[in-house]
Amino acid sequence: MITGRQLTSTANKNGTLRLAVEDFSLDGPGADEVVVRIEAAPINPTDIGLLLGPAEIASLEAGGTPDRPVLTFNIPEQRLSRIAGRVGQALAVGIEGAGIVVDAGANVKALEGRRVALFGQGMFADYCRVAASAVIPLPGHVAAADGAALFVNPMTALGFVETARREGHRAIVHTAAASNLGQMLQKICLRDAIPLVNIVRSEQQEELLRRIGATHVLNSRDEDFPARLLEAVAETGATIAFDAIGGGRLGSDILTAMEQAATRKMTTYSHYGSSSSKQLYVYGRLDPSLTVLDRASFGMQWKIGGWLLMPFLERSGDETVRRMRQRVIDELTTTFASRYTRTIGLAEALDPDVLRAYERKSTGQKYLIDPTRG
């Protein structure tokens, strides 16, 4: 049995959320499992969603001890119904990471002692036990920090390109495009000659993407954004978008630009709009407000839906997933390199000031947990 610390998030019936770093223990691995000593785990927006759920951040109260901190938040009553399925459960946080295999089951002994990237649940911990199929051995020269974010952002970016190709789209629109994921997507599109329209929210983000070769970078806060969006969509022929924002009108504006670009090519008027098929996938909730769609502005040939990595991989088949994973390994320190604002210890992840910083999910502000730092 191995003992260590783990970061958990518990929503309670009384309308509070409790975050804690607590002691836990792991039994030895099954025949096809491994136990990994975690050396690095990135804090992804998905992790923040599970960590904090619908809690009111301003209500934070700190307790516990420096090495076993406890944070408590209020959950507004109107939000409790959203999380009925998790009430009373201490959920282990962290969906990806990297570390050393310290124990391996009988069928996978060859992995013992190897540094691996892994995907699962509970990576914000000293140790994690997962199926051997959920780990990828890292090349000897790759550090844990470089391999820790091998799954979520790289596979999502590749998944966007795979989805666009399967559905017959020739160009892509992407929002919150200066994120780590967005930078990876831009690099993939450059290598694969796929036109990409990037939407950002600041001049600094524009410059960041242009430095890596982006052609179409639009600032949604510019007065001429709608006109520039239309021209970029018309030039590229983009008919699919992946939206990390979720709330507000941006998704609607993108569909509108796609429709306007399509109607430019029509020789006869149709009351139902163009025959161009337009697809908007929402994969994030950076804006938690309602999604507003002006349906009259983009005709009748459109679809909107959610996009999640794991369902996509399950539908894609083993061969596609193997091909995607191999590309990530091959380009791990180039196309899929992740850069971190700060590396913190496990207990430090519940320092109130640190938590407020990564909770903001600011573009270019990515945190890495190294449990060996305390």
VOBA-1610 file (N, C-alpha, C; in pm, whole numbers, padded with zeros to 5 digits, always signed):
BEGIN
Met+00084-00120+00000Met+00000+00000+00000Met+00088+00125+00000Ile+00052+00223-00082Ile+00126+00348-00091Ile+00042+00460-00031Thr+00104+00547+00046Thr+00032+00661+00104Thr+00086+00790+00047Gly+00001+00890+00043Gly+00040+01020-00008Gly-00069+01121+00016Arg-00064+01232-00057Arg-00164+01339-00046Arg-00242+01350-00176Gln-00364+01399-00163Gln-00450+01415-00280Gln-00537+01538-00261Leu-00559+01613-00372Leu-00646+01730-00368Leu-00787+01687-00407Thr-00884+01716-00320Thr-01023+01676-00347Thr-01117+01796-00340Ser-01230+01781-00408Ser-01336+01883-00409Ser-01467+01816-00370Thr-01532+01868-00265Thr-01654+01807-00214Thr-01765+01911-00205Ala-01875+01888-00275Ala-01994+01973-00262Ala-02086+01911-00158Asn-02132+01991-00064Asn-02212+01941+00047Asn-02359+01985+00039Lys-02444+01909+00106Lys-02588+01938+00104Lys-02620+02076+00160Asn-02535+02124+00250Asn-02562+02253+00314Asn-02526+02372+00227Gly-02488+02346+00099Gly-02458+02456+00008Gly-02318+02509+00020Thr-02224+02425+00062Thr-02084+02467+00067Thr-02000+02374-00021Leu-01887+02426-00064Leu-01789+02348-00138Leu-01660+02346-00058Arg-01603+02227-00039Arg-01481+02212+00041Arg-01369+02159-00047Leu-01259+02233-00051Leu-01139+02189-00119Leu-01035+02155-00013Ala-00966+02044-00030Ala-00870+02003+00073Ala-00757+01921+00012Val-00640+01934+00071Val-00529+01842+00045Val-00524+01748+00164Glu-00553+01621+00139Glu-00569+01524+00247Glu-00485+01400+00220Asp-00456+01327+00327Asp-00385+01200+00315Asp-00476+01095+00254Phe-00419+01007+00173Phe-00494+00896+00118Phe-00399+00780+00095Ser-00454+00664+00064Ser-00371+00546+00040Ser-00419+00474-00084Leu-00325+00407-00150Leu-00355+00331-00271Leu-00313+00186-00252Asp-00402+00095-00289Asp-00363-00045-00295Asp-00270-00065-00415Gly-00199-00176-00418Gly-00112-00207-00529Gly-00190-00220-00658Pro-00122-00215-00771Pro-00191-00218-00900Pro-00243-00356-00934Gly-00351-00358-01015Gly-00398-00484-01072Gly-00303-00529-01182Ala-00335-00642-01242Ala-00245-00702-01341Ala-00215-00609-01457Asp-00310-00525-01494Asp-00293-00435-01609Asp-00294-00289-01567Glu-00251-00263-01444Glu-00247-00127-01392Glu-00106-00088-01351Val-00088+00044-01335Val+00039+00097-01285Val+00010+00202-01178Val+00105+00219-01087Val+00102+00329-00990Val+00213+00425-01029Val+00177+00553-01046Val+00270+00656-01093Val+00292+00759-00983Arg+00418+00790-00956Arg+00451+00903-00869Arg+00447+01029-00954Ile+00352+01115-00926Ile+00329+01233-01009Ile+00440+01335-00988Glu+00495+01380-01100Glu+00598+01484-01098Glu+00547+01617-01155Ala+00445+01613-01235Ala+00393+01735-01297Ala+00250+01712-01342Ala+00164+01811-01317Ala+00024+01803-01360Ala-00026+01943-01391Pro-00067+01971-01514Pro-00114+02105-01548Pro-00254+02131-01493Ile-00283+02256-01464Ile-00419+02295-01424Ile-00492+02342-01549Asn-00584+02258-01598Asn-00662+02289-01718Asn-00795+02352-01680Pro-00859+02425-01773Pro-00994+02476-01744Pro-01091+02368-01698Thr-01078+02247-01755Thr-01164+02136-01712Thr-01143+02104-01565Asp-01017+02108-01520Asp-00988+02083-01380Asp-01049+02190-01290Ile-01041+02314-01336Ile-01097+02424-01257Ile-01248+02408-01246Gly-01311+02360-01355Gly-01455+02338-01351Gly-01494+02236-01246Leu-01419+02127-01235Leu-01448+02026-01133Leu-01408+02075-00995Leu-01295+02141-00986Leu-01244+02188-00858Leu-01341+02284-00790Leu-01389+02381-00865Leu-01469+02488-00805Leu-01618+02477-00834Gly-01655+02400-00938Gly-01797+02381-00968Gly-01871+02513-00973Pro-01986+02521-00910Pro-02065+02645-00912Pro-02040+02733-00790Ala-01927+02717-00724Ala-01900+02794-00602Ala-01887+02943-00630Glu-01919+03022-00531Glu-01902+03167-00537Glu-01761+03199-00487Ile-01673+03239-00581Ile-01532+03256-00547Ile-01511+03362-00438Ala-01591+03466-00440Ala-01575+03574-00343Ala-01601+03529-00199Ser-01665+03414-00182Ser-01700+03366-00048Ser-01589+03283+00015Leu-01473+03274-00048Leu-01363+03188-00003Leu-01328+03213+00144Glu-01317+03101+00219Glu-01265+03105+00355Glu-01155+03001+00367Ala-01039+03043+00419Ala-00923+02955+00428Ala-00911+02895+00567Gly-00867+02768+00571Gly-00845+02700+00698Gly-00742+02591+00681Gly-00740+02498+00774Gly-00644+02390+00770Gly-00506+02439+00811Thr-00402+02370+00762Thr-00264+02404+00793Thr-00189+02431+00663Pro-00070+02489+00669Pro+00003+02517+00545Pro+00025+02395+00457Asp+00049+02278+00517Asp+00073+02160+00435Asp-00053+02077+00411Arg-00161+02106+00482Arg-00290+02040+00460Arg-00399+02147+00458Pro-00396+02234+00358Pro-00492+02346+00355Pro-00634+02300+00325Val-00729+02378+00371Val-00871+02356+00343Val-00933+02490+00305Leu-01005+02493+00193Leu-01078+02612+00151Leu-01226+02580+00146Thr-01307+02674+00189Thr-01453+02655+00187Thr-01517+02771+00112Phe-01617+02738+00031Phe-01691+02837-00049Phe-01840+02814-00032Asn-01917+02918-00055Asn-02062+02904-00062Asn-02104+02870-00205Ile-02209+02789-00216Ile-02270+02761-00346Ile-02407+02826-00346Pro-02431+02924-00434Pro-02563+02988-00440Pro-02674+02884-00457Glu-02782+02902-00388Glu-02890+02803-00386Glu-02940+02769-00526Gln-02946+02868-00614Gln-02999+02845-00749Gln-02905+02757-00833Arg-02781+02739-00787Arg-02686+02657-00863Arg-02677+02513-00812Leu-02737+02486-00697Leu-02724+02352-00637Leu-02780+02242-00726Ser-02886+02271-00800Ser-02948+02169-00883Ser-02855+02121-00993Arg-02757+02203-01032Arg-02665+02166-01138Arg-02570+02054-01096Ile-02550+02039-00965Ile-02448+01946-00918Ile-02504+01836-00829Ala-02634+01809-00845Ala-02698+01709-00758Ala-02624+01575-00760Gly-02567+01540-00875Gly-02502+01410-00888Gly-02371+01396-00816Arg-02312+01507-00770Arg-02182+01499-00702Arg-02188+01534-00555Val-02305+01568-00504Val-02316+01610-00364Val-02272+01497-00271Gly-02185+01531-00177Gly-02138+01435-00079Gly-02019+01352-00121Gln-01974+01368-00245Gln-01861+01290-00295Gln-01733+01374-00293Ala-01626+01316-00238Ala-01495+01381-00241Ala-01430+01344-00374Leu-01437+01435-00471Leu-01388+01406-00606Leu-01240+01442-00619Ala-01162+01347-00668Ala-01020+01370-00691Ala-01003+01453-00817Val-00919+01554-00812Val-00906+01651-00921Val-00775+01629-00997Gly-00778+01665-01127Gly-00660+01655-01212Gly-00674+01545-01314Ile-00679+01580-01443Ile-00708+01479-01545Ile-00587+01435-01627Glu-00473+01501-01610Glu-00355+01455-01684Glu-00228+01495-01609Gly-00120+01426-01640Gly+00006+01455-01574Gly+00117+01367-01627Ala+00228+01369-01557Ala+00342+01285-01593Ala+00419+01250-01467Gly+00486+01135-01470Gly+00564+01093-01355Gly+00630+00959-01379Ile+00681+00900-01272Ile+00755+00774-01278Ile+00666+00659-01232Val+00664+00551-01307Val+00592+00430-01266Val+00671+00363-01153Val+00612+00360-01033Val+00681+00302-00918Val+00634+00160-00888Asp+00524+00119-00947Asp+00476-00018-00930Asp+00391-00053-01051Ala+00408-00171-01102Ala+00335-00213-01221Ala+00280-00354-01202Gly+00161-00379-01259Gly+00099-00509-01249Gly+00174-00616-01327Ala+00134-00740-01305Ala+00205-00855-01362Ala+00215-00850-01514Asn+00112-00798-01580Asn+00110-00798-01727Asn+00184-00678-01789Val+00223-00581-01705Val+00284-00459-01760Val+00412-00421-01685Lys+00484-00522-01638Lys+00605-00498-01559Lys+00708-00416-01635Ala+00706-00422-01767Ala+00805-00348-01847Ala+00796-00198-01826Leu+00682-00150-01774Leu+00665-00006-01754Leu+00729+00043-01624Glu+00762-00046-01534Glu+00816-00007-01405Glu+00946+00072-01423Gly+00953+00185-01357Gly+01070+00271-01366Gly+01068+00369-01482Arg+00970+00357-01570Arg+00962+00448-01686Arg+00893+00578-01649Arg+00937+00687-01710Arg+00863+00812-01701Arg+00753+00810-01806Val+00630+00839-01764Val+00515+00828-01854Val+00428+00953-01843Ala+00353+00979-01949Ala+00240+01071-01943Ala+00116+00987-01915Leu+00021+01042-01843Leu-00098+00965-01810Leu-00222+01052-01809Phe-00334+00987-01830Phe-00464+01054-01839Phe-00563+00976-01756Gly-00642+01045-01675Gly-00740+00977-01591Gly-00806+01074-01496Gln-00806+01042-01368Gln-00866+01128-01267Gln-00779+01122-01142Gly-00758+01236-01079Gly-00685+01238-00954Gly-00536+01262-00969Met-00495+01341-01070Met-00353+01368-01093Met-00297+01473-00998Phe-00382+01549-00931Phe-00333+01646-00833Phe-00309+01571-00703Ala-00204+01491-00702Ala-00175+01401-00591Ala-00030+01359-00599Asp+00017+01297-00492Asp+00153+01243-00495Asp+00162+01118-00581Tyr+00055+01037-00581Tyr+00053+00912-00656Tyr-00084+00895-00722Cys-00085+00820-00831Cys-00211+00790-00899Cys-00202+00649-00958Arg-00310+00573-00945Arg-00316+00439-01005Arg-00411+00443-01125Val-00361+00398-01240Val-00441+00400-01362Val-00417+00273-01441Ala-00504+00247-01538Ala-00484+00137-01631Ala-00360+00165-01715Ala-00285+00061-01745Ala-00165+00079-01827Ala-00198+00137-01963Ser-00319+00113-02012Ser-00361+00167-02141Ser-00376+00318-02138Ala-00378+00378-02018Ala-00394+00523-02005Ala-00261+00595-01992Val-00149+00524-02010Val-00019+00589-02001Val+00055+00577-02133Ile+00142+00673-02157Ile+00229+00670-02275Ile+00373+00690-02227Pro+00461+00593-02248Pro+00601+00612-02211Pro+00661+00731-02285Leu+00735+00812-02213Leu+00797+00930-02272Leu+00940+00898-02316Pro+00986+00957-02425Pro+01126+00940-02464Pro+01218+00983-02350Gly+01336+00923-02342Gly+01425+00946-02230Gly+01465+01090-02208His+01469+01169-02313His+01512+01308-02300His+01400+01403-02258Val+01276+01353-02250Val+01161+01439-02221Val+01138+01449-02071Ala+01139+01571-02018Ala+01114+01593-01876Ala+00965+01580-01846Ala+00934+01559-01718Ala+00794+01544-01678Ala+00712+01666-01716Ala+00768+01785-01695Ala+00694+01907-01727Ala+00659+01916-01875Asp+00744+01864-01962Asp+00717+01868-02106Asp+00614+01764-02147Gly+00605+01654-02073Gly+00510+01548-02108Gly+00379+01554-02033Ala+00369+01645-01935Ala+00251+01646-01849Ala+00123+01684-01920Ala+00132+01767-02023Ala+00013+01814-02095Ala+00003+01748-02232Leu+00035+01621-02238Leu+00038+01549-02365Leu-00102+01517-02418Phe-00200+01508-02330Phe-00332+01458-02372Phe-00430+01569-02409Val-00470+01650-02313Val-00590+01733-02331Val-00577+01833-02445Asn-00483+01926-02437Asn-00473+02028-02541Asn-00427+01972-02675Pro-00319+01891-02679Pro-00276+01838-02810Pro-00382+01753-02878Met-00445+01662-02803Met-00545+01574-02866Met-00671+01652-02904Thr-00704+01756-02827Thr-00818+01840-02863Thr-00791+01916-02992Ala-00672+01977-03002Ala-00638+02051-03124Ala-00639+01959-03246Leu-00579+01841-03232Leu-00583+01744-03342Leu-00726+01698-03370Gly-00806+01685-03263Gly-00945+01645-03280Gly-01027+01746-03358Phe-00998+01874-03339Phe-01067+01977-03417Phe-01038+01958-03566Val-00911+01935-03600Val-00874+01918-03740Val-00936+01791-03798Glu-00933+01683-03721Glu-00995+01557-03766Glu-01144+01577-03790Thr-01210+01647-03699Thr-01354+01671-03712Thr-01385+01752-03837Ala-01308+01858-03859Ala-01329+01942-03978Ala-01313+01861-04106Arg-01210+01779-04111Arg-01186+01698-04231Arg-01299+01598-04254Arg-01340+01530-04150Arg-01445+01429-04165Arg-01575+01489-04214Glu-01603+01611-04169Glu-01730+01674-04204Glu-01722+01756-04332Gly-01607+01754-04397Gly-01594+01818-04528Gly-01572+01966-04528His-01517+02020-04419His-01489+02163-04411His-01345+02191-04453Arg-01322+02302-04517Arg-01187+02333-04569Arg-01110+02432-04483Ala-01178+02502-04394Ala-01112+02601-04310Ala-01188+02613-04178Ile-01119+02665-04075Ile-01169+02663-03938Ile-01166+02803-03878Val-01264+02832-03791Val-01262+02951-03705Val-01246+02903-03561His-01160+02971-03485His-01136+02931-03346His-01136+03054-03257Thr-01204+03045-03143Thr-01210+03156-03047Thr-01117+03130-02929Ala-01090+03236-02851Ala-00990+03228-02743Ala-00862+03167-02799Ala-00824+03214-02915Ala-00726+03144-02999Ala-00582+03160-02955Ala-00554+03246-02858Ala-00416+03263-02812Ala-00382+03172-02695Ser-00475+03088-02655Ser-00450+02992-02547Ser-00342+02893-02589Asn-00295+02811-02495Asn-00201+02705-02530Asn-00259+02615-02638Leu-00386+02580-02621Leu-00453+02497-02721Leu-00459+02569-02855Gly-00493+02697-02852Gly-00505+02774-02975Gly-00373+02785-03050Gln-00265+02801-02975Gln-00134+02806-03040Gln-00100+02673-03106Met-00135+02563-03039Met-00113+02431-03099Met-00195+02415-03227Leu-00321+02457-03222Leu-00406+02446-03340Leu-00348+02526-03456Gln-00298+02645-03428Gln-00239+02726-03534Gln-00118+02657-03596Lys-00034+02598-03513Lys+00084+02527-03564Lys+00044+02406-03648Ile-00058+02333-03604Ile-00107+02218-03682Ile-00157+02265-03817Cys-00237+02371-03817Cys-00294+02421-03942Cys-00188+02471-04038Leu-00082+02530-03985Leu+00029+02572-04071Leu+00096+02451-04134Arg+00123+02349-04055Arg+00189+02228-04107Arg+00102+02155-04208Asp-00031+02156-04184Asp-00123+02080-04268Asp-00191+02163-04375Ala-00151+02290-04388Ala-00205+02380-04491Ala-00357+02394-04481Ile-00405+02417-04360Ile-00548+02439-04336Ile-00568+02585-04296Pro-00645+02662-04371Pro-00669+02801-04332Pro-00739+02809-04196Leu-00693+02902-04113Leu-00747+02916-03978Leu-00771+03063-03948Val-00891+03092-03900Val-00926+03227-03855Val-00924+03227-03703Asn-00834+03306-03645Asn-00817+03314-03500Asn-00888+03437-03445Ile-00967+03418-03340Ile-01035+03530-03275Ile-00980+03545-03134Val-00931+03665-03100Val-00871+03693-02970Val-00935+03819-02912Arg-00879+03865-02797Arg-00940+03979-02730Arg-00841+04090-02694Ser-00718+04083-02744Ser-00622+04189-02712Ser-00514+04196-02819Glu-00446+04311-02824Glu-00337+04329-02918Glu-00221+04235-02886Gln-00197+04211-02758Gln-00089+04120-02718Gln-00114+03979-02770Gln-00241+03936-02764Gln-00276+03804-02814Gln-00262+03797-02966Glu-00298+03906-03032Glu-00278+03912-03177Glu-00130+03893-03211Glu-00045+03967-03143Glu+00098+03961-03171Glu+00154+03822-03143Leu+00109+03759-03036Leu+00157+03625-03001Leu+00131+03527-03116Leu+00011+03530-03172Leu-00023+03437-03280Leu+00049+03472-03409Arg+00067+03600-03435Arg+00136+03638-03559Arg+00283+03594-03554Arg+00339+03594-03434Arg+00479+03551-03421Arg+00498+03404-03457Ile+00393+03323-03444Ile+00407+03181-03479Ile+00352+03152-03620Gly+00320+03260-03694Gly+00287+03242-03834Gly+00142+03257-03872Ala+00055+03299-03779Ala-00087+03313-03810Ala-00110+03424-03912Thr-00199+03398-04007Thr-00235+03498-04109Thr-00358+03576-04069His-00461+03506-04023His-00588+03569-03988His-00604+03573-03837Val-00584+03691-03778Val-00601+03711-03634Val-00688+03833-03613Leu-00803+03815-03550Leu-00901+03922-03535Leu-00926+03948-03386Asn-00932+04075-03351Asn-00960+04115-03214Asn-01109+04145-03204Ser-01181+04066-03125Ser-01326+04080-03116Ser-01368+04212-03051Arg-01273+04283-02991Arg-01306+04411-02928Arg-01288+04530-03023Asp-01237+04508-03143Asp-01221+04615-03240Asp-01356+04654-03300Glu-01371+04782-03330Glu-01499+04829-03386Glu-01530+04763-03519Asp-01427+04737-03598Asp-01451+04680-03730Asp-01444+04527-03730Phe-01457+04466-03611Phe-01447+04320-03603Phe-01547+04248-03693Pro-01676+04284-03695Pro-01769+04210-03782Pro-01728+04214-03929Ala-01684+04330-03977Ala-01644+04342-04117Ala-01518+04260-04145Arg-01422+04264-04053Arg-01299+04188-04072Arg-01325+04037-04062Leu-01416+03998-03976Leu-01453+03857-03964Leu-01513+03808-04095Leu-01603+03886-04152Leu-01665+03848-04278Leu-01559+03831-04387Glu-01465+03923-04396Glu-01364+03914-04501Glu-01273+03793-04480Ala-01238+03763-04355Ala-01152+03648-04327Ala-01224+03518-04359Val-01351+03510-04324Val-01430+03390-04354Val-01448+03374-04504Ala-01475+03484-04572Ala-01491+03477-04718Ala-01361+03434-04786Glu-01248+03485-04738Glu-01119+03452-04800Glu-01081+03306-04776Thr-01106+03256-04657Thr-01064+03120-04623Thr-01167+03015-04662Gly-01294+03054-04670Gly-01400+02957-04693Gly-01436+02878-04569Ala-01409+02933-04451Ala-01437+02863-04325Ala-01587+02841-04306Thr-01623+02717-04274Thr-01764+02684-04247Thr-01779+02604-04119Ile-01673+02593-04038Ile-01681+02526-03908Ile-01606+02610-03807Ala-01661+02618-03685Ala-01599+02697-03579Ala-01598+02618-03450Phe-01492+02637-03372Phe-01481+02579-03239Phe-01469+02693-03140Asp-01567+02701-03050Asp-01584+02818-02964Asp-01559+02782-02818Ala-01457+02844-02759Ala-01426+02823-02618Ala-01501+02919-02527Ile-01564+03022-02584Ile-01629+03126-02505Ile-01765+03079-02454Gly-01848+03031-02544Gly-01977+02974-02505Gly-02088+03077-02493Gly-02074+03172-02400Gly-02181+03268-02377Gly-02175+03387-02470Gly-02283+03465-02471Gly-02287+03587-02551Gly-02319+03562-02697Arg-02281+03658-02784Arg-02320+03658-02924Arg-02211+03611-03020Leu-02091+03581-02969Leu-01981+03557-03061Leu-02008+03440-03155Gly-02061+03331-03104Gly-02094+03217-03190Gly-02192+03256-03299Ser-02291+03336-03263Ser-02390+03383-03359Ser-02324+03471-03465Asp-02231+03557-03420Asp-02161+03644-03515Asp-02079+03563-03616Ile-02021+03454-03569Ile-01941+03369-03659Ile-02032+03303-03763Leu-02144+03247-03720Leu-02237+03187-03815Leu-02290+03291-03914Thr-02314+03412-03865Thr-02362+03519-03953Thr-02258+03550-04060Ala-02132+03560-04021Ala-02026+03588-04119Ala-02017+03476-04222Met-02031+03352-04178Met-02028+03238-04271Met-02143+03248-04371Glu-02260+03284-04323Glu-02375+03296-04412Glu-02358+03412-04510Gln-02310+03524-04461Gln-02290+03639-04549Gln-02186+03609-04656Ala-02080+03536-04618Ala-01979+03499-04717Ala-02039+03406-04823Ala-02127+03316-04780Ala-02190+03222-04873Ala-02288+03292-04967Thr-02364+03387-04914Thr-02464+03454-04999Thr-02400+03542-05105Arg-02276+03583-05082Arg-02205+03660-05185Arg-02193+03581-05315Lys-02189+03450-05303Lys-02169+03364-05419Lys-02300+03320-05484Met-02413+03354-05421Met-02543+03310-05475Met-02583+03395-05595Thr-02637+03330-05694Thr-02684+03402-05813Thr-02833+03429-05809Thr-02906+03355-05723Thr-03049+03378-05706Thr-03081+03385-05557Tyr-03181+03464-05524Tyr-03220+03482-05384Tyr-03302+03364-05334Ser-03278+03325-05209Ser-03360+03224-05144Ser-03405+03276-05008His-03531+03262-04979His-03587+03303-04850His-03522+03226-04735Tyr-03471+03107-04764Tyr-03412+03022-04660Tyr-03261+03041-04646Gly-03205+03135-04718Gly-03063+03160-04708Gly-02983+03071-04801Ser-02853+03066-04776Ser-02765+02988-04862Ser-02780+02838-04835Ser-02725+02759-04926Ser-02724+02614-04908Ser-02595+02567-04841Ser-02510+02661-04799Ser-02383+02629-04734Ser-02408+02575-04593Ser-02353+02459-04562Ser-02367+02399-04429Ser-02268+02462-04333Lys-02318+02517-04223Lys-02235+02589-04127Lys-02243+02518-03991Gln-02129+02494-03927Gln-02126+02420-03801Gln-02052+02500-03693Leu-02119+02517-03579Leu-02057+02579-03462Leu-02050+02475-03351Tyr-01928+02446-03303Tyr-01910+02358-03188Tyr-01867+02443-03069Val-01937+02429-02958Val-01900+02497-02833Val-01827+02395-02746Tyr-01703+02426-02709Tyr-01628+02331-02628Tyr-01581+02389-02495Gly-01617+02515-02466Gly-01576+02577-02341Gly-01683+02672-02289Arg-01660+02721-02166Arg-01755+02811-02102Arg-01681+02927-02036Leu-01592+02990-02111Leu-01520+03104-02055Leu-01616+03217-02020Asp-01725+03228-02095Asp-01833+03322-02063Asp-01952+03238-02017Pro-01986+03242-01887Pro-02095+03158-01836Pro-02236+03209-01866Ser-02246+03324-01933Ser-02379+03380-01961Ser-02450+03299-02070Leu-02575+03334-02096Leu-02653+03263-02197Leu-02593+03279-02336Thr-02602+03175-02416Thr-02562+03183-02556Thr-02676+03247-02635Val-02645+03353-02709Val-02745+03428-02784Val-02728+03399-02933Leu-02833+03350-02998Leu-02828+03318-03140Leu-02931+03402-03215Asp-02885+03480-03311Asp-02974+03558-03398Asp-03004+03472-03521Arg-03100+03383-03510Arg-03123+03281-03614Arg-03162+03339-03748Ala-03219+03458-03747Ala-03262+03517-03874Ala-03144+03559-03961Ser-03023+03565-03902Ser-02909+03620-03976Ser-02821+03516-04042Phe-02849+03386-04020Phe-02761+03287-04083Phe-02836+03173-04151Gly-02955+03205-04201Gly-03026+03108-04285Gly-03071+02985-04210Met-03092+02876-04286Met-03145+02753-04227Met-03047+02636-04232Gln-02933+02653-04298Gln-02836+02543-04308Gln-02726+02564-04204Trp-02757+02529-04079Trp-02659+02547-03972Trp-02685+02445-03861Lys-02578+02419-03786Lys-02587+02330-03671Lys-02504+02388-03558Ile-02548+02364-03436Ile-02470+02401-03319Ile-02473+02284-03222Gly-02358+02254-03162Gly-02352+02143-03068Gly-02230+02156-02979Gly-02220+02064-02884Gly-02104+02061-02796Gly-01997+01968-02852Trp-01873+01994-02814Trp-01761+01909-02857Trp-01679+01877-02733Leu-01661+01745-02707Leu-01580+01699-02596Leu-01478+01598-02647Leu-01361+01600-02587Leu-01252+01515-02635Leu-01282+01367-02620Met-01322+01323-02502Met-01336+01178-02480Met-01443+01115-02570Pro-01562+01174-02586Pro-01657+01115-02681Pro-01603+01112-02823Phe-01527+01216-02862Phe-01467+01217-02995Phe-01371+01100-03011Leu-01284+01078-02912Leu-01187+00968-02922Leu-01257+00833-02925Glu-01362+00818-02847Glu-01436+00692-02845Glu-01498+00661-02980Arg-01542+00763-03052Arg-01601+00744-03184Arg-01496+00723-03293Ser-01374+00763-03266Ser-01274+00770-03372Ser-01207+00637-03404Gly-01204+00545-03308Gly-01141+00416-03333Gly-00994+00415-03294Asp-00944+00295-03266Asp-00808+00280-03213Asp-00703+00331-03310Glu-00719+00307-03438Glu-00616+00344-03534Glu-00600+00496-03540Thr-00711+00569-03541Thr-00704+00716-03543Thr-00640+00768-03416Val-00678+00712-03302Val-00623+00757-03175Val-00473+00730-03169Arg-00430+00612-03215Arg-00287+00581-03218Arg-00210+00679-03306Arg-00268+00710-03421Arg-00203+00804-03512Arg-00191+00943-03448Met-00295+00987-03381Met-00292+01117-03316Met-00189+01120-03203Arg-00187+01015-03121Arg-00092+01009-03011Arg+00052+01009-03062Gln+00077+00935-03169Gln+00212+00930-03223Gln+00256+01067-03273Arg+00164+01140-03333Arg+00200+01274-03380Arg+00235+01364-03262Val+00160+01350-03152Val+00190+01431-03034Val+00330+01400-02982Ile+00363+01271-02974Ile+00497+01232-02928Ile+00604+01288-03021Asp+00581+01274-03151Asp+00681+01319-03250Asp+00704+01470-03245Glu+00601+01547-03210Glu+00611+01693-03213Glu+00593+01753-03073Leu+00629+01675-02970Leu+00601+01714-02833Leu+00670+01843-02793Thr+00792+01866-02839Thr+00865+01987-02799Thr+00859+02097-02904Thr+00777+02079-03006Thr+00761+02182-03109Thr+00614+02223-03117Thr+00537+02154-03202Thr+00395+02187-03219Thr+00319+02185-03088Phe+00348+02086-03003Phe+00266+02064-02884Phe+00336+02103-02755Ala+00433+02188-02764Ala+00502+02236-02643Ala+00409+02324-02561Ser+00406+02300-02430Ser+00326+02383-02338Ser+00420+02471-02257Arg+00377+02593-02232Arg+00455+02686-02152Arg+00373+02728-02031Tyr+00440+02734-01917Tyr+00371+02758-01790Tyr+00413+02890-01729Thr+00313+02958-01674Thr+00338+03084-01604Thr+00413+03059-01474Arg+00376+02950-01407Arg+00431+02925-01274Arg+00416+02777-01239Thr+00514+02724-01170Thr+00507+02588-01116Thr+00489+02599-00965Ile+00389+02526-00913Ile+00353+02536-00771Ile+00349+02397-00709Gly+00360+02392-00577Gly+00345+02267-00504Gly+00198+02229-00490Leu+00173+02108-00443Leu+00035+02061-00430Leu-00042+02144-00327Ala+00016+02168-00212Ala-00051+02249-00111Ala-00070+02392-00157Glu+00028+02441-00234Glu+00021+02579-00282Glu-00096+02602-00376Ala-00147+02494-00438Ala-00263+02507-00528Ala-00386+02558-00454Leu-00387+02544-00320Leu-00499+02595-00241Leu-00461+02720-00162Asp-00351+02783-00197Asp-00324+02917-00145Asp-00427+03011-00207Pro-00500+03088-00127Pro-00608+03170-00182Pro-00566+03262-00297Asp-00450+03326-00286Asp-00406+03416-00392Asp-00371+03339-00519Val-00308+03224-00504Val-00273+03141-00620Val-00400+03090-00687Leu-00495+03043-00608Leu-00620+02992-00665Leu-00694+03100-00742Arg-00700+03221-00687Arg-00769+03329-00758Arg-00700+03358-00891Ala-00568+03343-00896Ala-00494+03370-01020Ala-00527+03269-01127Tyr-00522+03138-01097Tyr-00549+03041-01203Tyr-00697+03024-01231Glu-00783+03063-01135Glu-00927+03056-01158Glu-00972+03153-01266Arg-00896+03261-01286Arg-00934+03360-01387Arg-00919+03305-01529Lys-00841+03197-01547Lys-00823+03133-01678Lys-00778+03233-01784Ser-00689+03324-01746Ser-00640+03424-01839Ser-00557+03360-01949Thr-00571+03411-02071Thr-00492+03359-02182Thr-00343+03374-02152Gly-00270+03265-02173Gly-00126+03267-02151Gly-00086+03248-02007Gln-00183+03230-01916Gln-00154+03211-01775Gln-00187+03066-01737Lys-00090+02977-01751Lys-00114+02836-01724Lys-00023+02792-01609Tyr-00082+02720-01513Tyr-00009+02677-01394Tyr+00018+02526-01399Leu+00132+02487-01341Leu+00172+02347-01335Leu+00192+02309-01190Ile+00135+02197-01148Ile+00154+02145-01013Ile+00267+02043-01013Asp+00363+02063-00926Asp+00470+01966-00901Asp+00459+01924-00754Pro+00399+01807-00726Pro+00377+01767-00587Pro+00505+01755-00505Thr+00618+01736-00572Thr+00742+01723-00496Thr+00785+01854-00431Arg+00720+01964-00470Arg+00753+02094-00411Arg+00681+02118-00278Gly+00599+02023-00239Gly+00529+02037-00111Gly+00380+02057-00126
//
